[in-house]
Amino acid sequence: MVEQLVAQGVDIRLCRTCALARGLGELPLIPGTAIGTLVELAEATVLADKVVTF
């Protein structure tokens, strides 16, 4: 599912705090995804027509 979204140009960022809490900080990520920052989240939220979180 994530790979399909990346292929469509969707920007996928993981919450750094959440990723580290789950032990994902040092693991390789799916190509096209990255661990984001709070600043990136704020900017994306302001610019977005819709935001999906889960």
N, CA, C and O atoms as a Maestro MAE file, in Angstrom:
{
 s_m_m2io_version
 :::
 2.0.0
}

f_m_ct {
 s_m_title
 :::
 protein
 m_atom[216] {
  # First column is atom index #
  i_m_mmod_type
  r_m_x_coord
  r_m_y_coord
  r_m_z_coord
  i_m_residue_number
  s_m_chain_name
  s_m_pdb_residue_name
  s_m_pdb_atom_name
  i_m_atomic_number
  :::
  1 25 0.817 -1.184 0.000 1 A "MET " " N  " 7
  2 3 0.000 0.000 0.000 1 A "MET " " CA " 6
  3 2 0.874 1.267 0.000 1 A "MET " " C  " 6
  4 15 0.639 2.178 -0.794 1 A "MET " " O  " 8
  5 25 1.865 1.327 0.872 2 A "VAL " " N  " 7
  6 3 2.735 2.501 0.933 2 A "VAL " " CA " 6
  7 2 3.499 2.663 -0.374 2 A "VAL " " C  " 6
  8 15 3.650 3.778 -0.875 2 A "VAL " " O  " 8
  9 25 3.978 1.556 -0.925 3 A "GLU " " N  " 7
  10 3 4.703 1.618 -2.188 3 A "GLU " " CA " 6
  11 2 3.832 2.204 -3.294 3 A "GLU " " C  " 6
  12 15 4.320 2.966 -4.129 3 A "GLU " " O  " 8
  13 25 2.549 1.856 -3.306 4 A "GLN " " N  " 7
  14 3 1.632 2.380 -4.321 4 A "GLN " " CA " 6
  15 2 1.453 3.887 -4.154 4 A "GLN " " C  " 6
  16 15 1.416 4.623 -5.139 4 A "GLN " " O  " 8
  17 25 1.344 4.338 -2.922 5 A "LEU " " N  " 7
  18 3 1.199 5.771 -2.674 5 A "LEU " " CA " 6
  19 2 2.452 6.530 -3.101 5 A "LEU " " C  " 6
  20 15 2.358 7.589 -3.722 5 A "LEU " " O  " 8
  21 25 3.616 5.996 -2.771 6 A "VAL " " N  " 7
  22 3 4.879 6.628 -3.173 6 A "VAL " " CA " 6
  23 2 4.966 6.691 -4.694 6 A "VAL " " C  " 6
  24 15 5.391 7.704 -5.249 6 A "VAL " " O  " 8
  25 25 4.567 5.618 -5.370 7 A "ALA " " N  " 7
  26 3 4.599 5.579 -6.837 7 A "ALA " " CA " 6
  27 2 3.693 6.649 -7.446 7 A "ALA " " C  " 6
  28 15 3.930 7.106 -8.564 7 A "ALA " " O  " 8
  29 25 2.661 7.043 -6.710 8 A "GLN " " N  " 7
  30 3 1.740 8.077 -7.183 8 A "GLN " " CA " 6
  31 2 2.191 9.483 -6.778 8 A "GLN " " C  " 6
  32 15 1.500 10.469 -7.037 8 A "GLN " " O  " 8
  33 25 3.356 9.556 -6.140 9 A "GLY " " N  " 7
  34 3 3.900 10.859 -5.780 9 A "GLY " " CA " 6
  35 2 3.487 11.377 -4.416 9 A "GLY " " C  " 6
  36 15 3.709 12.547 -4.104 9 A "GLY " " O  " 8
  37 25 2.885 10.519 -3.596 10 A "VAL " " N  " 7
  38 3 2.464 10.940 -2.259 10 A "VAL " " CA " 6
  39 2 3.697 11.046 -1.358 10 A "VAL " " C  " 6
  40 15 4.547 10.156 -1.348 10 A "VAL " " O  " 8
  41 25 3.781 12.130 -0.612 11 A "ASP " " N  " 7
  42 3 4.892 12.354 0.312 11 A "ASP " " CA " 6
  43 2 4.580 11.639 1.625 11 A "ASP " " C  " 6
  44 15 3.626 11.999 2.316 11 A "ASP " " O  " 8
  45 25 5.374 10.631 1.971 12 A "ILE " " N  " 7
  46 3 5.144 9.834 3.173 12 A "ILE " " CA " 6
  47 2 6.239 10.142 4.185 12 A "ILE " " C  " 6
  48 15 7.424 9.960 3.903 12 A "ILE " " O  " 8
  49 25 5.842 10.605 5.357 13 A "ARG " " N  " 7
  50 3 6.773 10.898 6.444 13 A "ARG " " CA " 6
  51 2 6.293 10.198 7.711 13 A "ARG " " C  " 6
  52 15 5.099 10.173 8.009 13 A "ARG " " O  " 8
  53 25 7.237 9.636 8.447 14 A "LEU " " N  " 7
  54 3 6.936 9.010 9.727 14 A "LEU " " CA " 6
  55 2 7.229 10.002 10.839 14 A "LEU " " C  " 6
  56 15 8.168 10.794 10.750 14 A "LEU " " O  " 8
  57 25 6.424 9.953 11.880 15 A "CYS " " N  " 7
  58 3 6.687 10.744 13.076 15 A "CYS " " CA " 6
  59 2 7.955 10.192 13.730 15 A "CYS " " C  " 6
  60 15 8.026 9.002 14.039 15 A "CYS " " O  " 8
  61 25 8.941 11.041 13.937 16 A "ARG " " N  " 7
  62 3 10.216 10.599 14.508 16 A "ARG " " CA " 6
  63 2 10.028 9.996 15.900 16 A "ARG " " C  " 6
  64 15 10.570 8.930 16.191 16 A "ARG " " O  " 8
  65 25 9.271 10.665 16.751 17 A "THR " " N  " 7
  66 3 9.045 10.170 18.108 17 A "THR " " CA " 6
  67 2 8.369 8.812 18.081 17 A "THR " " C  " 6
  68 15 8.758 7.909 18.822 17 A "THR " " O  " 8
  69 25 7.362 8.659 17.235 18 A "CYS " " N  " 7
  70 3 6.638 7.382 17.128 18 A "CYS " " CA " 6
  71 2 7.541 6.288 16.575 18 A "CYS " " C  " 6
  72 15 7.525 5.159 17.065 18 A "CYS " " O  " 8
  73 25 8.328 6.620 15.559 19 A "ALA " " N  " 7
  74 3 9.222 5.633 14.949 19 A "ALA " " CA " 6
  75 2 10.272 5.159 15.951 19 A "ALA " " C  " 6
  76 15 10.548 3.963 16.045 19 A "ALA " " O  " 8
  77 25 10.853 6.088 16.694 20 A "LEU " " N  " 7
  78 3 11.863 5.715 17.684 20 A "LEU " " CA " 6
  79 2 11.257 4.881 18.807 20 A "LEU " " C  " 6
  80 15 11.883 3.933 19.281 20 A "LEU " " O  " 8
  81 25 10.049 5.223 19.234 21 A "ALA " " N  " 7
  82 3 9.384 4.473 20.304 21 A "ALA " " CA " 6
  83 2 9.111 3.032 19.894 21 A "ALA " " C  " 6
  84 15 9.019 2.145 20.742 21 A "ALA " " O  " 8
  85 25 8.982 2.804 18.598 22 A "ARG " " N  " 7
  86 3 8.695 1.461 18.090 22 A "ARG " " CA " 6
  87 2 9.943 0.752 17.562 22 A "ARG " " C  " 6
  88 15 9.846 -0.313 16.952 22 A "ARG " " O  " 8
  89 25 11.107 1.344 17.796 23 A "GLY " " N  " 7
  90 3 12.359 0.720 17.397 23 A "GLY " " CA " 6
  91 2 12.645 0.792 15.911 23 A "GLY " " C  " 6
  92 15 13.410 -0.021 15.391 23 A "GLY " " O  " 8
  93 25 12.044 1.754 15.213 24 A "LEU " " N  " 7
  94 3 12.220 1.859 13.765 24 A "LEU " " CA " 6
  95 2 13.309 2.850 13.360 24 A "LEU " " C  " 6
  96 15 13.601 2.994 12.173 24 A "LEU " " O  " 8
  97 25 13.901 3.521 14.316 25 A "GLY " " N  " 7
  98 3 14.856 4.578 14.014 25 A "GLY " " CA " 6
  99 2 16.067 4.142 13.220 25 A "GLY " " C  " 6
  100 15 16.571 4.912 12.403 25 A "GLY " " O  " 8
  101 25 16.543 2.941 13.432 26 A "GLU " " N  " 7
  102 3 17.752 2.464 12.757 26 A "GLU " " CA " 6
  103 2 17.455 1.473 11.636 26 A "GLU " " C  " 6
  104 15 18.375 1.020 10.955 26 A "GLU " " O  " 8
  105 25 16.200 1.136 11.440 27 A "LEU " " N  " 7
  106 3 15.842 0.167 10.403 27 A "LEU " " CA " 6
  107 2 15.716 0.856 9.047 27 A "LEU " " C  " 6
  108 15 15.379 2.037 8.978 27 A "LEU " " O  " 8
  109 25 15.988 0.115 7.962 28 A "PRO " " N  " 7
  110 3 15.778 0.709 6.636 28 A "PRO " " CA " 6
  111 2 14.286 0.961 6.407 28 A "PRO " " C  " 6
  112 15 13.441 0.148 6.781 28 A "PRO " " O  " 8
  113 25 13.987 2.082 5.797 29 A "LEU " " N  " 7
  114 3 12.599 2.441 5.509 29 A "LEU " " CA " 6
  115 2 12.238 2.031 4.090 29 A "LEU " " C  " 6
  116 15 13.115 1.756 3.270 29 A "LEU " " O  " 8
  117 25 10.967 1.992 3.813 30 A "ILE " " N  " 7
  118 3 10.493 1.734 2.459 30 A "ILE " " CA " 6
  119 2 11.027 2.864 1.571 30 A "ILE " " C  " 6
  120 15 10.901 4.034 1.935 30 A "ILE " " O  " 8
  121 25 11.620 2.542 0.419 31 A "PRO " " N  " 7
  122 3 12.124 3.596 -0.470 31 A "PRO " " CA " 6
  123 2 11.037 4.630 -0.777 31 A "PRO " " C  " 6
  124 15 9.895 4.283 -1.081 31 A "PRO " " O  " 8
  125 25 11.414 5.888 -0.691 32 A "GLY " " N  " 7
  126 3 10.471 6.967 -0.951 32 A "GLY " " CA " 6
  127 2 9.812 7.509 0.302 32 A "GLY " " C  " 6
  128 15 9.041 8.466 0.231 32 A "GLY " " O  " 8
  129 25 10.107 6.906 1.462 33 A "THR " " N  " 7
  130 3 9.584 7.400 2.732 33 A "THR " " CA " 6
  131 2 10.744 7.932 3.564 33 A "THR " " C  " 6
  132 15 11.907 7.654 3.272 33 A "THR " " O  " 8
  133 25 10.422 8.691 4.592 34 A "ALA " " N  " 7
  134 3 11.468 9.236 5.462 34 A "ALA " " CA " 6
  135 2 10.877 9.541 6.827 34 A "ALA " " C  " 6
  136 15 9.664 9.685 6.986 34 A "ALA " " O  " 8
  137 25 11.756 9.636 7.797 35 A "ILE " " N  " 7
  138 3 11.330 10.104 9.113 35 A "ILE " " CA " 6
  139 2 11.295 11.621 9.043 35 A "ILE " " C  " 6
  140 15 12.283 12.260 8.681 35 A "ILE " " O  " 8
  141 25 10.164 12.183 9.387 36 A "GLY " " N  " 7
  142 3 9.972 13.618 9.275 36 A "GLY " " CA " 6
  143 2 10.196 14.348 10.582 36 A "GLY " " C  " 6
  144 15 10.490 13.747 11.615 36 A "GLY " " O  " 8
  145 25 10.049 15.654 10.507 37 A "THR " " N  " 7
  146 3 10.203 16.511 11.680 37 A "THR " " CA " 6
  147 2 8.865 17.167 12.005 37 A "THR " " C  " 6
  148 15 7.937 17.147 11.197 37 A "THR " " O  " 8
  149 25 8.782 17.742 13.185 38 A "LEU " " N  " 7
  150 3 7.569 18.447 13.571 38 A "LEU " " CA " 6
  151 2 7.323 19.649 12.661 38 A "LEU " " C  " 6
  152 15 6.176 19.978 12.360 38 A "LEU " " O  " 8
  153 25 8.391 20.300 12.227 39 A "VAL " " N  " 7
  154 3 8.261 21.439 11.307 39 A "VAL " " CA " 6
  155 2 7.657 20.976 9.982 39 A "VAL " " C  " 6
  156 15 6.770 21.638 9.443 39 A "VAL " " O  " 8
  157 25 8.133 19.840 9.452 40 A "GLU " " N  " 7
  158 3 7.572 19.306 8.201 40 A "GLU " " CA " 6
  159 2 6.091 18.982 8.365 40 A "GLU " " C  " 6
  160 15 5.291 19.258 7.471 40 A "GLU " " O  " 8
  161 25 5.727 18.401 9.499 41 A "LEU " " N  " 7
  162 3 4.321 18.078 9.752 41 A "LEU " " CA " 6
  163 2 3.475 19.345 9.783 41 A "LEU " " C  " 6
  164 15 2.401 19.391 9.184 41 A "LEU " " O  " 8
  165 25 3.949 20.361 10.472 42 A "ALA " " N  " 7
  166 3 3.205 21.616 10.557 42 A "ALA " " CA " 6
  167 2 3.041 22.252 9.178 42 A "ALA " " C  " 6
  168 15 1.951 22.704 8.828 42 A "ALA " " O  " 8
  169 25 4.120 22.287 8.395 43 A "GLU " " N  " 7
  170 3 4.051 22.869 7.050 43 A "GLU " " CA " 6
  171 2 3.091 22.091 6.162 43 A "GLU " " C  " 6
  172 15 2.288 22.687 5.444 43 A "GLU " " O  " 8
  173 25 3.168 20.768 6.206 44 A "ALA " " N  " 7
  174 3 2.291 19.939 5.376 44 A "ALA " " CA " 6
  175 2 0.833 20.117 5.775 44 A "ALA " " C  " 6
  176 15 -0.048 20.151 4.916 44 A "ALA " " O  " 8
  177 25 0.576 20.230 7.069 45 A "THR " " N  " 7
  178 3 -0.794 20.405 7.549 45 A "THR " " CA " 6
  179 2 -1.368 21.733 7.073 45 A "THR " " C  " 6
  180 15 -2.526 21.797 6.658 45 A "THR " " O  " 8
  181 25 -0.572 22.785 7.131 46 A "VAL " " N  " 7
  182 3 -1.027 24.105 6.696 46 A "VAL " " CA " 6
  183 2 -1.303 24.119 5.194 46 A "VAL " " C  " 6
  184 15 -2.278 24.727 4.753 46 A "VAL " " O  " 8
  185 25 -0.462 23.459 4.408 47 A "LEU " " N  " 7
  186 3 -0.591 23.489 2.952 47 A "LEU " " CA " 6
  187 2 -1.623 22.505 2.401 47 A "LEU " " C  " 6
  188 15 -2.068 22.655 1.263 47 A "LEU " " O  " 8
  189 25 -2.001 21.518 3.179 48 A "ALA " " N  " 7
  190 3 -2.842 20.433 2.669 48 A "ALA " " CA " 6
  191 2 -4.317 20.807 2.600 48 A "ALA " " C  " 6
  192 15 -4.841 21.534 3.444 48 A "ALA " " O  " 8
  193 25 -4.971 20.280 1.556 49 A "ASP " " N  " 7
  194 3 -6.425 20.367 1.481 49 A "ASP " " CA " 6
  195 2 -7.044 19.351 2.431 49 A "ASP " " C  " 6
  196 15 -8.080 19.601 3.047 49 A "ASP " " O  " 8
  197 25 -6.379 18.189 2.537 50 A "LYS " " N  " 7
  198 3 -6.832 17.110 3.415 50 A "LYS " " CA " 6
  199 2 -5.604 16.468 4.046 50 A "LYS " " C  " 6
  200 15 -4.554 16.364 3.412 50 A "LYS " " O  " 8
  201 25 -5.741 16.041 5.287 51 A "VAL " " N  " 7
  202 3 -4.664 15.350 5.986 51 A "VAL " " CA " 6
  203 2 -5.219 14.054 6.537 51 A "VAL " " C  " 6
  204 15 -6.275 14.037 7.170 51 A "VAL " " O  " 8
  205 25 -4.493 12.955 6.292 52 A "VAL " " N  " 7
  206 3 -4.902 11.653 6.807 52 A "VAL " " CA " 6
  207 2 -3.838 11.188 7.790 52 A "VAL " " C  " 6
  208 15 -2.657 11.125 7.449 52 A "VAL " " O  " 8
  209 25 -4.252 10.865 9.004 53 A "THR " " N  " 7
  210 3 -3.338 10.311 10.000 53 A "THR " " CA " 6
  211 2 -3.952 9.062 10.584 53 A "THR " " C  " 6
  212 15 -5.173 8.919 10.641 53 A "THR " " O  " 8
  213 25 -3.089 8.155 11.018 54 A "PHE " " N  " 7
  214 3 -3.580 6.958 11.693 54 A "PHE " " CA " 6
  215 2 -2.503 6.399 12.565 54 A "PHE " " C  " 6
  216 15 -2.711 5.383 13.227 54 A "PHE " " O  " 8
  :::
 }
 m_bond[215] {
  # First column is bond index #
  i_m_from
  i_m_to
  i_m_order
  :::
  1 1 2 1
  2 2 3 1
  3 3 4 2
  4 3 5 1
  5 5 6 1
  6 6 7 1
  7 7 8 2
  8 7 9 1
  9 9 10 1
  10 10 11 1
  11 11 12 2
  12 11 13 1
  13 13 14 1
  14 14 15 1
  15 15 16 2
  16 15 17 1
  17 17 18 1
  18 18 19 1
  19 19 20 2
  20 19 21 1
  21 21 22 1
  22 22 23 1
  23 23 24 2
  24 23 25 1
  25 25 26 1
  26 26 27 1
  27 27 28 2
  28 27 29 1
  29 29 30 1
  30 30 31 1
  31 31 32 2
  32 31 33 1
  33 33 34 1
  34 34 35 1
  35 35 36 2
  36 35 37 1
  37 37 38 1
  38 38 39 1
  39 39 40 2
  40 39 41 1
  41 41 42 1
  42 42 43 1
  43 43 44 2
  44 43 45 1
  45 45 46 1
  46 46 47 1
  47 47 48 2
  48 47 49 1
  49 49 50 1
  50 50 51 1
  51 51 52 2
  52 51 53 1
  53 53 54 1
  54 54 55 1
  55 55 56 2
  56 55 57 1
  57 57 58 1
  58 58 59 1
  59 59 60 2
  60 59 61 1
  61 61 62 1
  62 62 63 1
  63 63 64 2
  64 63 65 1
  65 65 66 1
  66 66 67 1
  67 67 68 2
  68 67 69 1
  69 69 70 1
  70 70 71 1
  71 71 72 2
  72 71 73 1
  73 73 74 1
  74 74 75 1
  75 75 76 2
  76 75 77 1
  77 77 78 1
  78 78 79 1
  79 79 80 2
  80 79 81 1
  81 81 82 1
  82 82 83 1
  83 83 84 2
  84 83 85 1
  85 85 86 1
  86 86 87 1
  87 87 88 2
  88 87 89 1
  89 89 90 1
  90 90 91 1
  91 91 92 2
  92 91 93 1
  93 93 94 1
  94 94 95 1
  95 95 96 2
  96 95 97 1
  97 97 98 1
  98 98 99 1
  99 99 100 2
  100 99 101 1
  101 101 102 1
  102 102 103 1
  103 103 104 2
  104 103 105 1
  105 105 106 1
  106 106 107 1
  107 107 108 2
  108 107 109 1
  109 109 110 1
  110 110 111 1
  111 111 112 2
  112 111 113 1
  113 113 114 1
  114 114 115 1
  115 115 116 2
  116 115 117 1
  117 117 118 1
  118 118 119 1
  119 119 120 2
  120 119 121 1
  121 121 122 1
  122 122 123 1
  123 123 124 2
  124 123 125 1
  125 125 126 1
  126 126 127 1
  127 127 128 2
  128 127 129 1
  129 129 130 1
  130 130 131 1
  131 131 132 2
  132 131 133 1
  133 133 134 1
  134 134 135 1
  135 135 136 2
  136 135 137 1
  137 137 138 1
  138 138 139 1
  139 139 140 2
  140 139 141 1
  141 141 142 1
  142 142 143 1
  143 143 144 2
  144 143 145 1
  145 145 146 1
  146 146 147 1
  147 147 148 2
  148 147 149 1
  149 149 150 1
  150 150 151 1
  151 151 152 2
  152 151 153 1
  153 153 154 1
  154 154 155 1
  155 155 156 2
  156 155 157 1
  157 157 158 1
  158 158 159 1
  159 159 160 2
  160 159 161 1
  161 161 162 1
  162 162 163 1
  163 163 164 2
  164 163 165 1
  165 165 166 1
  166 166 167 1
  167 167 168 2
  168 167 169 1
  169 169 170 1
  170 170 171 1
  171 171 172 2
  172 171 173 1
  173 173 174 1
  174 174 175 1
  175 175 176 2
  176 175 177 1
  177 177 178 1
  178 178 179 1
  179 179 180 2
  180 179 181 1
  181 181 182 1
  182 182 183 1
  183 183 184 2
  184 183 185 1
  185 185 186 1
  186 186 187 1
  187 187 188 2
  188 187 189 1
  189 189 190 1
  190 190 191 1
  191 191 192 2
  192 191 193 1
  193 193 194 1
  194 194 195 1
  195 195 196 2
  196 195 197 1
  197 197 198 1
  198 198 199 1
  199 199 200 2
  200 199 201 1
  201 201 202 1
  202 202 203 1
  203 203 204 2
  204 203 205 1
  205 205 206 1
  206 206 207 1
  207 207 208 2
  208 207 209 1
  209 209 210 1
  210 210 211 1
  211 211 212 2
  212 211 213 1
  213 213 214 1
  214 214 215 1
  215 215 216 2
  :::
 }
}
